[in-house]
């Protein structure tokens, strides 16, 4: 593509060393070997892409997008915000601005993955072609690709959207993280529907205050980003955001447009009733917990706004068993107790999962969890207190310590806990095995924090690790017993 065609409508401050160029690629990684590329000099939290512009040129880039000119003899485009410009240029280069797909974006501290999976599954069962981009992977119809971030960088994101278009997808369903909003990743995507599941404490290492975090999420519900929104007004900040939004909002919750009337739980799942436009509906799902009712209502709201018949939606939910990777996965184990793996990694997430388990006819809850390193430290104490209050026994262990000392992370979790029903075992494999070894008949071992992740990040290295594999190997090689379920 000609450089002129890429930047023809770009609002830039200036250009240095302009030449008419044929551009074959885009990158924000100076180490990536490319052909005739544009390199985006991004100022990150710990490094500045302008510093690596020379390396980027050596690796095949012929044009730079900068926030200040650098002393290099190549074409340079000076802009106010490189991140926002990268989103714009990506949409032009991959021609995603021409897409006829309908876009759905779900944001929220918890519930994004489940809600997007529900939307994708329901649409797929109804015969639609759907792409999904989220924490647990990328789906292009029935092809699954691994994911690296909840919301990829704009270059990867628009390339995926182009691939979805090329494969006939009618819908693109996305998890939209707060970081993605703040870092301009989704600036040039216009959503047909955006949804807000909830806002609870997380990412304060980046946003500093809950007010900043909330305002970032709320900014998605603006006419610059979306046509309509769906908001759970039972969640904190939900009513406030719905009231201040300048787009049409459909609300879900106990006093909302999609009004929750009743919830009943049993060992086979959850039954609930809701009303919408003067009619009552009854739903049964295999998913457990009040929080999953919120997720289902959010999915229903988004699908209704997309024009899907509500009766068709409910029929699918009532007749289909949903399995979301790493979310309340009940494992079939060779024992008289049960094992549940879940991604819960916030105070609210832990509360939701353990509260759902307590609704089941069980004896005791044994919880294994840890906290991630180099992330919001303020939630560690609260996560510990929540786990203790809802469990009969707690094992605190390592999660993804990243560049922190895992024992110091555990110190932060347990510092103010003064009870006896808690132990610390730093090695996660040993912690899980200990939990399985002490579980008795009808107990539940809840392994929280990593869900379907297949690695542990330690000192900048992702080491292969899976909670599922630890459980599988324990029963395969360590114990034998009569399966309960």
C-alpha positions as CSV (number, residue, x, y, z in Angstrom):
1,X,0.0,0.0,0.0
2,X,1.2,3.5,-0.8
3,X,2.3,5.6,2.2
4,X,0.3,8.5,0.7
5,X,-2.9,6.4,0.8
6,X,-2.2,5.4,4.4
7,X,-1.7,8.9,5.7
8,X,-4.0,10.9,3.3
9,X,-6.6,11.6,6.1
10,X,-4.3,11.4,9.1
11,X,-4.1,14.4,11.3
12,X,-0.3,14.8,11.7
13,X,1.9,17.6,13.0
14,X,4.6,17.4,10.5
15,X,6.7,15.1,8.2
16,X,10.4,14.8,7.8
17,X,12.3,13.2,4.9
18,X,9.1,12.5,3.0
19,X,9.3,10.0,0.2
20,X,6.5,8.1,-1.7
21,X,6.9,4.6,-0.3
22,X,5.3,1.2,-0.8
23,X,4.5,-0.1,2.7
24,X,4.2,-3.9,3.2
25,X,4.0,-4.2,7.0
26,X,3.4,-2.5,10.4
27,X,5.2,-3.1,13.7
28,X,5.7,-1.7,17.1
29,X,8.5,-4.2,17.9
30,X,12.0,-2.9,16.9
31,X,13.3,-6.5,16.9
32,X,10.8,-7.9,14.5
33,X,12.2,-8.5,11.0
34,X,9.9,-6.9,8.5
35,X,9.7,-5.9,4.8
36,X,9.1,-2.2,4.0
37,X,7.5,-1.5,7.3
38,X,6.2,1.4,9.4
39,X,7.6,1.4,12.9
40,X,5.6,3.0,15.7
41,X,7.8,4.6,18.3
42,X,5.7,4.0,21.4
43,X,6.5,5.5,24.8
44,X,5.9,2.7,27.2
45,X,5.9,2.6,31.0
46,X,9.5,1.4,31.1
47,X,11.0,2.2,27.7
48,X,10.7,4.5,24.8
49,X,10.3,3.2,21.3
50,X,12.1,6.3,19.9
51,X,15.3,4.9,21.4
52,X,15.1,1.8,19.3
53,X,14.2,3.4,16.0
54,X,17.7,2.7,14.6
55,X,17.3,-1.0,15.3
56,X,13.9,-1.0,13.7
57,X,15.3,0.5,10.5
58,X,18.0,-2.2,10.4
59,X,15.2,-4.8,10.7
60,X,13.4,-3.6,7.6
61,X,11.3,-0.5,8.5
62,X,11.4,2.4,6.1
63,X,9.1,4.8,7.9
64,X,8.7,6.0,11.5
65,X,5.7,7.3,13.4
66,X,7.1,9.6,16.1
67,X,6.1,12.0,18.8
68,X,9.4,13.8,18.3
69,X,11.7,13.6,15.3
70,X,14.8,11.4,15.6
71,X,18.2,11.9,13.9
72,X,17.8,9.2,11.3
73,X,17.6,9.6,7.4
74,X,14.2,8.0,6.9
75,X,10.6,9.3,6.4
76,X,9.2,10.3,9.8
77,X,5.6,11.2,10.6
78,X,5.2,13.5,13.6
79,X,1.9,13.0,15.6
80,X,0.5,13.9,18.9
81,X,-0.2,10.4,20.1
82,X,1.6,7.4,18.5
83,X,-0.7,4.8,20.1
84,X,-3.9,6.4,18.7
85,X,-2.2,6.8,15.3
86,X,-1.2,3.2,15.3
87,X,-4.9,2.2,15.7
88,X,-5.9,4.5,12.9
89,X,-3.2,3.4,10.5
90,X,-3.9,-0.3,11.3
91,X,-7.5,0.2,10.3
92,X,-6.4,1.8,7.0
93,X,-3.7,-0.7,6.2
94,X,-5.8,-3.8,6.9
95,X,-8.9,-2.0,5.5
96,X,-11.0,-3.0,8.5
97,X,-12.9,0.3,8.3
98,X,-14.7,-1.4,5.3
99,X,-15.9,-4.3,7.4
100,X,-19.5,-5.2,7.3
101,X,-19.3,-7.3,10.5
102,X,-21.3,-6.4,13.6
103,X,-19.0,-5.6,16.5
104,X,-19.7,-6.4,20.2
105,X,-17.4,-5.2,22.9
106,X,-17.7,-6.4,26.6
107,X,-15.8,-4.6,29.3
108,X,-15.8,-5.2,33.1
109,X,-13.5,-6.4,35.8
110,X,-15.0,-9.8,35.9
111,X,-17.3,-11.6,33.5
112,X,-15.9,-10.5,30.1
113,X,-14.7,-14.0,29.1
114,X,-17.9,-15.8,30.1
115,X,-20.2,-13.2,28.5
116,X,-18.3,-13.1,25.2
117,X,-18.2,-16.9,25.1
118,X,-22.0,-17.0,25.7
119,X,-22.6,-14.5,22.9
120,X,-20.4,-16.4,20.5
121,X,-21.9,-19.8,21.4
122,X,-25.5,-18.6,21.1
123,X,-24.9,-16.9,17.7
124,X,-23.0,-20.0,16.5
125,X,-25.8,-22.4,17.5
126,X,-28.2,-20.1,15.7
127,X,-26.2,-20.6,12.5
128,X,-24.1,-17.4,12.4
129,X,-20.4,-17.1,11.6
130,X,-18.6,-15.5,14.6
131,X,-15.2,-14.4,15.5
132,X,-14.1,-13.9,19.2
133,X,-11.1,-12.1,20.6
134,X,-10.4,-12.5,24.3
135,X,-8.3,-13.8,27.3
136,X,-8.6,-17.5,26.5
137,X,-7.9,-17.2,22.8
138,X,-9.1,-16.0,19.4
139,X,-11.8,-17.9,17.5
140,X,-12.4,-17.4,13.8
141,X,-15.6,-19.5,13.3
142,X,-14.4,-22.9,14.6
143,X,-10.7,-22.3,14.3
144,X,-9.0,-21.5,17.7
145,X,-5.8,-19.5,18.0
146,X,-3.9,-18.8,21.2
147,X,-4.1,-15.3,22.7
148,X,-1.3,-13.3,24.4
149,X,-3.4,-10.4,25.8
150,X,-7.1,-9.8,26.6
151,X,-7.1,-7.2,23.8
152,X,-4.2,-7.4,21.4
153,X,-2.2,-4.4,20.1
154,X,-3.9,-2.6,17.3
155,X,-1.8,-4.1,14.5
156,X,-2.6,-7.7,15.7
157,X,-6.2,-6.7,16.4
158,X,-6.9,-5.3,13.0
159,X,-5.1,-8.2,11.3
160,X,-7.4,-10.6,13.2
161,X,-10.5,-8.6,12.2
162,X,-9.3,-8.7,8.5
163,X,-8.9,-12.5,8.9
164,X,-12.4,-12.8,10.3
165,X,-13.8,-10.8,7.4
166,X,-11.9,-13.0,4.9
167,X,-13.5,-16.1,6.5
168,X,-17.0,-14.8,6.3
169,X,-17.6,-13.9,9.9
170,X,-20.8,-11.9,10.5
171,X,-20.0,-10.9,14.0
172,X,-16.8,-10.0,15.9
173,X,-17.2,-10.4,19.7
174,X,-14.4,-8.9,21.8
175,X,-13.3,-8.6,25.4
176,X,-12.3,-5.0,25.9
177,X,-9.9,-4.4,28.8
178,X,-9.5,-1.1,30.6
179,X,-5.9,-1.1,29.5
180,X,-7.1,-1.4,25.9
181,X,-9.3,1.6,26.3
182,X,-6.7,3.7,28.1
183,X,-3.9,2.8,25.6
184,X,-6.0,3.6,22.5
185,X,-6.1,0.0,21.2
186,X,-9.7,0.1,20.2
187,X,-9.9,3.8,19.0
188,X,-10.8,2.9,15.4
189,X,-13.3,0.2,16.1
190,X,-16.9,1.2,16.1
191,X,-19.1,-1.2,18.1
192,X,-22.7,-2.0,17.4
193,X,-23.1,-2.9,21.0
194,X,-20.9,-2.5,24.1
195,X,-21.6,-4.1,27.5
196,X,-20.5,-3.5,31.1
197,X,-20.6,-6.5,33.4
198,X,-19.2,-4.9,36.6
199,X,-16.4,-2.7,38.1
200,X,-14.5,-4.0,41.1
201,X,-11.0,-3.4,42.5
202,X,-8.3,-4.4,40.0
203,X,-5.4,-2.8,38.0
204,X,-4.9,0.0,40.5
205,X,-1.2,-0.3,39.9
206,X,-2.0,1.3,36.5
207,X,-5.0,3.4,37.2
208,X,-4.1,4.5,40.8
209,X,-7.7,5.2,41.9
210,X,-11.0,3.5,41.4
211,X,-12.3,6.8,40.1
212,X,-9.8,6.7,37.2
213,X,-10.6,3.0,36.6
214,X,-14.3,3.6,36.5
215,X,-14.0,6.7,34.2
216,X,-11.9,4.6,31.8
217,X,-14.5,1.9,31.6
218,X,-17.3,4.5,31.3
219,X,-15.6,6.2,28.3
220,X,-16.5,3.2,26.1
221,X,-20.1,4.1,26.4
222,X,-19.8,7.1,24.2
223,X,-21.1,7.8,20.7
224,X,-17.5,7.9,19.4
225,X,-17.1,4.2,20.3
226,X,-20.5,2.6,20.0
227,X,-24.1,2.8,18.9
228,X,-25.8,1.4,22.0
229,X,-24.8,0.0,25.3
230,X,-25.9,-2.7,27.8
231,X,-25.1,-2.1,31.5
232,X,-25.6,-4.2,34.6
233,X,-27.0,-1.6,37.0
234,X,-26.8,-4.0,40.0
235,X,-23.0,-3.5,39.8
236,X,-21.3,-0.6,41.5
237,X,-21.1,2.4,39.2
238,X,-23.5,0.8,36.8
239,X,-26.4,3.3,37.3
240,X,-24.1,6.2,37.3
241,X,-22.5,5.2,34.0
242,X,-25.8,4.5,32.4
243,X,-27.2,7.9,33.4
244,X,-24.2,9.8,32.1
245,X,-23.8,7.9,28.8
246,X,-24.7,9.8,25.6
247,X,-25.8,6.6,23.8
248,X,-28.9,4.5,24.3
249,X,-28.5,2.1,27.2
250,X,-30.4,-1.1,27.9
251,X,-30.0,-2.0,31.5
252,X,-30.0,-5.5,33.2
253,X,-30.5,-6.3,36.9
254,X,-33.1,-6.3,39.6
255,X,-34.6,-2.9,38.7
256,X,-33.8,-2.6,35.1
257,X,-35.1,-3.0,31.5
258,X,-34.2,-6.7,31.6
259,X,-35.4,-7.2,35.1
260,X,-34.2,-10.2,37.2
261,X,-37.1,-11.6,39.2
262,X,-35.9,-14.8,40.9
263,X,-32.9,-17.1,41.1
264,X,-32.8,-20.8,42.3
265,X,-29.7,-22.9,42.6
266,X,-29.4,-26.7,42.7
267,X,-26.7,-29.3,41.9
268,X,-27.8,-29.4,38.3
269,X,-27.4,-25.7,37.7
270,X,-29.3,-22.5,38.0
271,X,-32.9,-21.5,37.2
272,X,-34.0,-17.9,37.0
273,X,-36.8,-15.7,35.8
274,X,-36.7,-12.3,34.3
275,X,-39.0,-9.8,32.5
276,X,-38.5,-7.8,29.4
277,X,-41.0,-5.5,27.6
278,X,-43.8,-6.7,29.8
279,X,-43.2,-10.4,29.3
280,X,-41.8,-13.0,31.8
281,X,-39.2,-15.6,30.8
282,X,-37.8,-18.6,32.6
283,X,-34.2,-19.8,32.0
284,X,-32.3,-22.9,33.2
285,X,-28.5,-23.1,32.7
286,X,-25.8,-25.5,33.8
287,X,-23.7,-22.5,34.9
288,X,-23.5,-21.9,38.6
289,X,-23.7,-18.7,40.7
290,X,-25.6,-15.4,40.8
291,X,-22.7,-13.8,38.9
292,X,-23.3,-16.2,35.9
293,X,-26.9,-15.1,35.9
294,X,-25.6,-11.5,35.5
295,X,-23.4,-12.8,32.6
296,X,-26.3,-14.5,30.9
297,X,-28.5,-11.4,31.2
298,X,-25.7,-9.3,29.8
299,X,-25.4,-11.7,26.8
300,X,-29.1,-11.7,26.3
301,X,-29.2,-7.9,26.4
302,X,-26.4,-7.6,23.8
303,X,-28.0,-10.2,21.5
304,X,-31.4,-8.4,21.7
305,X,-29.7,-5.2,20.7
306,X,-28.1,-7.0,17.8
307,X,-31.7,-7.9,16.6
308,X,-31.7,-11.6,17.7
309,X,-35.1,-12.9,18.8
310,X,-35.2,-13.3,22.6
311,X,-37.2,-16.5,22.3
312,X,-34.4,-18.0,20.2
313,X,-31.8,-16.9,22.7
314,X,-33.6,-18.5,25.6
315,X,-34.2,-21.7,23.8
316,X,-30.4,-22.0,23.2
317,X,-29.6,-21.3,26.8
318,X,-32.2,-23.8,28.1
319,X,-31.0,-26.6,25.8
320,X,-27.2,-26.1,25.7
321,X,-24.5,-26.9,28.3
322,X,-21.9,-24.1,28.3
323,X,-18.3,-24.8,29.1
324,X,-16.1,-21.7,29.4
325,X,-12.3,-22.4,29.6
326,X,-11.0,-21.8,33.1
327,X,-14.3,-20.6,34.5
328,X,-15.9,-22.8,37.2
329,X,-14.7,-26.0,35.5
330,X,-15.7,-29.0,37.6
331,X,-13.2,-31.7,36.9
332,X,-14.0,-35.4,36.6
333,X,-11.5,-36.9,39.1
334,X,-11.0,-40.3,40.6
335,X,-12.1,-39.4,44.1
336,X,-15.1,-38.9,46.4
337,X,-14.6,-35.1,46.5
338,X,-14.8,-32.5,43.7
339,X,-12.2,-30.2,42.1
340,X,-13.1,-26.9,40.6
341,X,-10.7,-24.7,38.7
342,X,-11.5,-21.0,38.1
343,X,-9.7,-17.9,36.9
344,X,-10.9,-15.8,39.8
345,X,-8.0,-13.4,40.6
346,X,-9.8,-10.4,42.3
347,X,-11.5,-10.1,45.6
348,X,-14.9,-10.0,43.9
349,X,-14.0,-12.9,41.6
350,X,-13.0,-15.1,44.6
351,X,-16.2,-14.1,46.4
352,X,-18.4,-15.0,43.4
353,X,-16.9,-18.4,42.9
354,X,-16.7,-19.5,46.6
355,X,-20.3,-18.2,47.2
356,X,-21.5,-20.3,44.3
357,X,-19.8,-23.3,45.7
358,X,-21.3,-22.8,49.1
359,X,-24.8,-23.1,47.5
360,X,-24.0,-26.7,46.6
361,X,-24.6,-29.7,49.0
362,X,-21.0,-30.1,50.0
363,X,-19.0,-30.7,53.2
364,X,-16.0,-28.4,53.2
365,X,-14.3,-25.9,50.8
366,X,-10.5,-26.1,50.5
367,X,-9.2,-23.1,48.6
368,X,-5.9,-22.8,46.8
369,X,-5.0,-19.3,45.5
370,X,-2.3,-16.7,45.1
371,X,-1.8,-13.2,43.8
372,X,0.1,-12.0,40.7
373,X,3.3,-10.1,41.0
374,X,3.9,-6.6,39.6
375,X,0.2,-5.9,39.8
376,X,-2.2,-4.1,42.1
377,X,-0.9,-4.8,45.6
378,X,-3.9,-3.2,47.4
379,X,-6.1,-6.2,46.5
380,X,-3.9,-8.9,48.1
381,X,-5.1,-8.4,51.7
382,X,-8.7,-8.3,50.6
383,X,-8.3,-11.5,48.5
384,X,-6.9,-13.3,51.6
385,X,-9.7,-12.1,53.8
386,X,-12.3,-13.1,51.3
387,X,-10.9,-16.6,50.8
388,X,-10.7,-17.1,54.6
389,X,-14.3,-15.9,55.2
390,X,-15.8,-18.3,52.6
391,X,-13.5,-21.4,52.9
392,X,-13.0,-24.0,55.6
393,X,-9.3,-24.2,54.8
394,X,-7.0,-22.0,52.7
395,X,-3.7,-22.7,51.1
396,X,-1.9,-19.6,49.9
397,X,0.6,-20.2,47.1
398,X,2.3,-18.6,44.1
399,X,0.4,-17.4,41.1
400,X,2.4,-15.5,38.4
401,X,5.0,-13.8,40.6
402,X,6.6,-12.1,37.6
403,X,9.5,-10.1,38.9
404,X,8.5,-10.1,42.6
405,X,9.6,-12.5,45.3
406,X,6.6,-15.0,45.6
407,X,7.2,-15.3,49.4
408,X,6.8,-11.5,49.8
409,X,3.6,-11.6,47.8
410,X,2.3,-14.3,50.2
411,X,3.4,-12.1,53.1
412,X,1.1,-9.3,51.8
413,X,-1.8,-11.7,51.6
414,X,-1.6,-13.3,55.0
415,X,-0.1,-10.4,57.1
416,X,-3.3,-9.5,59.0
417,X,-4.9,-13.0,59.0
418,X,-5.0,-14.4,62.6
419,X,-6.7,-17.8,62.1
420,X,-5.4,-21.4,62.1
421,X,-7.2,-22.7,59.0
422,X,-4.6,-21.4,56.6
423,X,-1.2,-22.5,55.4
424,X,1.3,-21.2,52.9
425,X,3.0,-23.4,50.4
426,X,5.0,-21.3,47.9
427,X,5.3,-23.9,45.2
428,X,2.0,-24.0,43.4
429,X,2.2,-27.7,42.3
430,X,2.9,-28.7,46.0
431,X,0.1,-26.5,47.2
432,X,-2.4,-28.1,44.9
433,X,-1.2,-31.6,45.7
434,X,-1.5,-30.9,49.4
435,X,-5.1,-29.7,49.0
436,X,-6.0,-32.8,47.1
437,X,-4.3,-35.0,49.8
438,X,-6.3,-33.6,52.7
439,X,-9.7,-33.4,50.9
440,X,-12.4,-35.8,52.3
441,X,-15.6,-37.2,50.9
442,X,-18.0,-34.5,49.5
443,X,-15.4,-31.7,49.9
444,X,-14.6,-29.2,47.2
445,X,-11.0,-28.2,46.3
446,X,-11.2,-24.8,44.6
447,X,-8.1,-23.9,42.7
448,X,-8.3,-20.3,41.8
449,X,-6.3,-17.6,40.0
450,X,-5.0,-19.1,36.8
451,X,-7.9,-20.9,35.2
452,X,-6.9,-22.2,31.7
453,X,-3.4,-20.5,31.7
454,X,-0.8,-23.0,30.7
455,X,2.2,-21.2,32.2
456,X,3.7,-19.5,35.3
457,X,5.5,-16.2,34.7
458,X,8.6,-16.1,36.9
459,X,11.4,-13.5,36.4
460,X,10.2,-12.6,32.9
461,X,10.1,-16.2,31.7
462,X,6.8,-18.1,31.0
463,X,7.4,-21.6,32.4
464,X,4.9,-24.3,31.3
465,X,2.5,-25.0,34.1
466,X,-1.2,-26.0,34.2
467,X,-3.4,-26.5,37.2
468,X,-5.3,-29.0,35.2
469,X,-2.2,-31.1,34.5
470,X,-1.3,-31.0,38.2
471,X,-4.7,-32.4,39.2
472,X,-4.6,-35.0,36.3
473,X,-1.1,-36.2,37.2
474,X,-2.0,-36.4,40.9
475,X,-4.8,-38.8,40.3
476,X,-3.0,-40.7,37.6
477,X,0.2,-41.3,39.5
478,X,-0.6,-40.6,43.2
479,X,-4.0,-41.9,44.3
480,X,-6.8,-44.1,43.2
481,X,-10.3,-43.9,44.4
482,X,-14.0,-44.2,43.5
483,X,-15.2,-41.3,41.4
484,X,-18.1,-39.4,42.9
485,X,-19.4,-37.5,39.9
